[in-house]
Amino acid sequence: MTDLLQHLALGFGVALIPVNLLYCFVGVVVGTAIGVLPGIGPVTTVAMLVPLTFGMNPTAALIMLAGIYYGSQYGGSTTAILINTPGETSSVMTCLDGYQMARQGRAGPALGMAAIGSFIAGTISVVLLMLLARPLIRVALEFGPAEYFAIMLLALLTLGGLTGESVMKGLLMAAFGLLLGTVGGDPMTGTPRFTFGEPSLLDGLEFLPVTIGLFAVAEVLTTATRSLAHDVYAAPIRGLLPSRADWWACRWTLPRASLIGFVVGVLPGAGATLASIIAYLTEKRLSRHPERFGTGVIEGVAAPETANNAASGGAMVPLLTLGVPGSGTTAIMLGALMLWGLRPGPLLFEKNPDLVWGLIASMYIGNVLLLILNLPLIGLWVRLLSVPPRILMPLILLFCFTGTYAVSGNPFDLWVMVAFGIVGFVLQRYGYPVAPIVLGLILGPMLETHFRRALIVSRGNYAIFLQRPIAAALLAVAAIYLLAPVVAWAWRRRRVPAVAEG
Amino acid sequence: MILGGNRAIGLGLALLGLVAIALASGFREGTATGGPGTRFLPVLVGVIVIVLGAAIALRPSASPNAATPLEPGGSRRGIWTLAAILGYVLLFERLGFVLASVPFLVVLLLEYGERRWPVVLAVALGATGATYGLFAVWLGVPLPPGPFGR
């Protein structure tokens, strides 16, 4: 415990340095603003802003990117409550009761509860992250290439399978990402693969132009092909603090949704959206008046908004301790860390304790900043809603191009970004999730390296993956995850004729 | 049979997997130290992509018209956006950041329905100036100077 407090003291020492405090502030403000603007999610924003961080100290940069991540979860609730349009997918459930509360003249308490719930969840998840990180690191330090291969495979399968409307489409996108990850030099021997004589491809496809293309450029193309009309909220907002009855109604919702959000966030692939759905449905199931959910009950706002913030804290656990991202946004943060020459995982805590503990401490500070900022600045966020997409979309494109060019100074990356923008637009139009592509691209070379290293250690014996207990257990979970839907489908097919005959 | 977008994507990716396997056939298969070589992962992933892509293309439940219908004028705006993007990439280094960015923004703002010229010019010039200040001045990143040195 003393050790933990010492590390936390180190973290606060780093986070409270004025420049880091400034970047934390900038991160949470930009994150909230982005969360408020419909359409631009945290993945897009973090991808777009990574180029801005290259001249910065990695600790300050990571503090800012994390601030954007959890700040956007705060901001997402504003549009959901006021104009029934979620700022991002993790606020979809908030629309159900939040908008109804706004229609009943209770937008203030709904926004207040969303902010306070997010603060409580953010704080709880940071405490849990801190407590969970050290035991996980002890386990991770025992990991060899076989275990790393197994956990990366599991992360890829779960993120591939859990995002989007269809497991098969998600897995196909993860495999597509892996295939893209094989472009460039073989990670073990340096032999060029699929480079077609293009020198810019020798180091592989850069993750940033691919990511910015798949998310930001594709988003602009999607918005351009839809209606550019936008809703404006005109009614005044009064009385942001929830009433005593609201507090009483949410007394168990807040801790319960925090725990649900954190646990779901830790699981690779699940993310904030799933956390908010599970938390909302749990509250509805446990409620004495489930029929009132959807008509404007405060628990229906508190549960999803608390859970989605807790999930963003939870997603940091596998990223920092194992180097395995738990969501699309943390996948981009992993890519950014690697661009700065850092390798997330257990050794990061030993080699760069100031970075990791500084980040954790900054998340405490960021949550306090968000609570202080969000309630008084609600009028500003509402005004931000009046920026029409016809102005916003061209600005996003300008920022994407400049940022991508700024990182490498190579115009080839602009073509890569445009190509993946078109690919992302087409894929998303037909319901194919693009986050697994990014994860496959980032994890692919690492997955291959660990796989081949394990086989070098075992002199080509594939049984190494079954002889090491942790690797075997992780691969068993991966196999169950893959086979369960097939078995369930076969079981249903067997039962239908039997019932028909019966 | 009309090939819907959903099936076309599955089929396209299956073909991509096939091409990847064909191209990977020239890579080295194994290593002297044991285990697979350069060819292993591209071939394995190529096979997975073919299987999953073909499964999506051939499964009976795949809806051929799964895409959301475009809004009126949506196709035209999409094509204009794409044309502006391609023109911007082509001119980015030739004309330089400022000279390429201002007309790029003007074209998009007009196409997206902003008809007030003072707003169009203010946004195009202001955003270009702010982005230049942020990247070239504050971060010290060299942006393409163009024929006039900016």
Boltz contact constraints between the chains, C-beta under 6 A:
constraints:
  - contact:
      token1: [A, 55]
      token2: [B, 139]
      max_distance: 6.0
  - contact:
      token1: [A, 168]
      token2: [B, 52]
      max_distance: 6.0
  - contact:
      token1: [A, 168]
      token2: [B, 56]
      max_distance: 6.0
  - contact:
      token1: [A, 171]
      token2: [B, 52]
      max_distance: 6.0
  - contact:
      token1: [A, 172]
      token2: [B, 52]
      max_distance: 6.0
  - contact:
      token1: [A, 175]
      token2: [B, 45]
      max_distance: 6.0
  - contact:
      token1: [A, 175]
      token2: [B, 48]
      max_distance: 6.0
  - contact:
      token1: [A, 175]
      token2: [B, 49]
      max_distance: 6.0
  - contact:
      token1: [A, 178]
      token2: [B, 45]
      max_distance: 6.0
  - contact:
      token1: [A, 179]
      token2: [B, 20]
      max_distance: 6.0
  - contact:
      token1: [A, 179]
      token2: [B, 45]
      max_distance: 6.0
  - contact:
      token1: [A, 179]
      token2: [B, 49]
      max_distance: 6.0
  - contact:
      token1: [A, 182]
      token2: [B, 41]
      max_distance: 6.0
  - contact:
      token1: [A, 182]
      token2: [B, 42]
      max_distance: 6.0
  - contact:
      token1: [A, 186]
      token2: [B, 38]
      max_distance: 6.0
  - contact:
      token1: [A, 191]
      token2: [B, 38]
      max_distance: 6.0
  - contact:
      token1: [A, 221]
      token2: [B, 78]
      max_distance: 6.0
  - contact:
      token1: [A, 221]
      token2: [B, 81]
      max_distance: 6.0
  - contact:
      token1: [A, 224]
      token2: [B, 77]
      max_distance: 6.0
  - contact:
      token1: [A, 224]
      token2: [B, 78]
      max_distance: 6.0
  - contact:
      token1: [A, 224]
      token2: [B, 81]
      max_distance: 6.0
  - contact:
      token1: [A, 225]
      token2: [B, 70]
      max_distance: 6.0
  - contact:
      token1: [A, 225]
      token2: [B, 74]
      max_distance: 6.0
  - contact:
      token1: [A, 225]
      token2: [B, 78]
      max_distance: 6.0
  - contact:
      token1: [A, 226]
      token2: [B, 71]
      max_distance: 6.0
  - contact:
      token1: [A, 227]
      token2: [B, 71]
      max_distance: 6.0
  - contact:
      token1: [A, 228]
      token2: [B, 112]
      max_distance: 6.0
  - contact:
      token1: [A, 390]
      token2: [B, 112]
      max_distance: 6.0
  - contact:
      token1: [A, 390]
      token2: [B, 113]
      max_distance: 6.0
  - contact:
      token1: [A, 390]
      token2: [B, 114]
      max_distance: 6.0
  - contact:
      token1: [A, 391]
      token2: [B, 123]
      max_distance: 6.0
  - contact:
      token1: [A, 394]
      token2: [B, 105]
      max_distance: 6.0
  - contact:
      token1: [A, 394]
      token2: [B, 108]
      max_distance: 6.0
  - contact:
      token1: [A, 394]
      token2: [B, 109]
      max_distance: 6.0
  - contact:
      token1: [A, 395]
      token2: [B, 127]
      max_distance: 6.0
  - contact:
      token1: [A, 398]
      token2: [B, 101]
      max_distance: 6.0
  - contact:
      token1: [A, 398]
      token2: [B, 127]
      max_distance: 6.0
  - contact:
      token1: [A, 398]
      token2: [B, 131]
      max_distance: 6.0
  - contact:
      token1: [A, 402]
      token2: [B, 131]
      max_distance: 6.0
  - contact:
      token1: [A, 402]
      token2: [B, 135]
      max_distance: 6.0
  - contact:
      token1: [A, 406]
      token2: [B, 135]
      max_distance: 6.0
  - contact:
      token1: [A, 406]
      token2: [B, 141]
      max_distance: 6.0
  - contact:
      token1: [A, 411]
      token2: [B, 93]
      max_distance: 6.0
  - contact:
      token1: [A, 414]
      token2: [B, 89]
      max_distance: 6.0
  - contact:
      token1: [A, 418]
      token2: [B, 85]
      max_distance: 6.0
  - contact:
      token1: [A, 418]
      token2: [B, 89]
      max_distance: 6.0
  - contact:
      token1: [A, 429]
      token2: [B, 67]
      max_distance: 6.0
  - contact:
      token1: [A, 430]
      token2: [B, 5]
      max_distance: 6.0
  - contact:
      token1: [A, 430]
      token2: [B, 6]
      max_distance: 6.0
  - contact:
      token1: [A, 430]
      token2: [B, 9]
      max_distance: 6.0
  - contact:
      token1: [A, 430]
      token2: [B, 66]
      max_distance: 6.0
  - contact:
      token1: [A, 430]
      token2: [B, 67]
      max_distance: 6.0
  - contact:
      token1: [A, 431]
      token2: [B, 66]
      max_distance: 6.0
  - contact:
      token1: [A, 448]
      token2: [B, 41]
      max_distance: 6.0
  - contact:
      token1: [A, 452]
      token2: [B, 35]
      max_distance: 6.0
  - contact:
      token1: [A, 455]
      token2: [B, 35]
      max_distance: 6.0
  - contact:
      token1: [A, 456]
      token2: [B, 33]
      max_distance: 6.0
  - contact:
      token1: [A, 456]
      token2: [B, 34]
      max_distance: 6.0
  - contact:
      token1: [A, 456]
      token2: [B, 35]
      max_distance: 6.0
  - contact:
      token1: [A, 459]
      token2: [B, 34]
      max_distance: 6.0
  - contact:
      token1: [A, 460]
      token2: [B, 34]
      max_distance: 6.0
  - contact:
      token1: [A, 460]
      token2: [B, 35]
      max_distance: 6.0
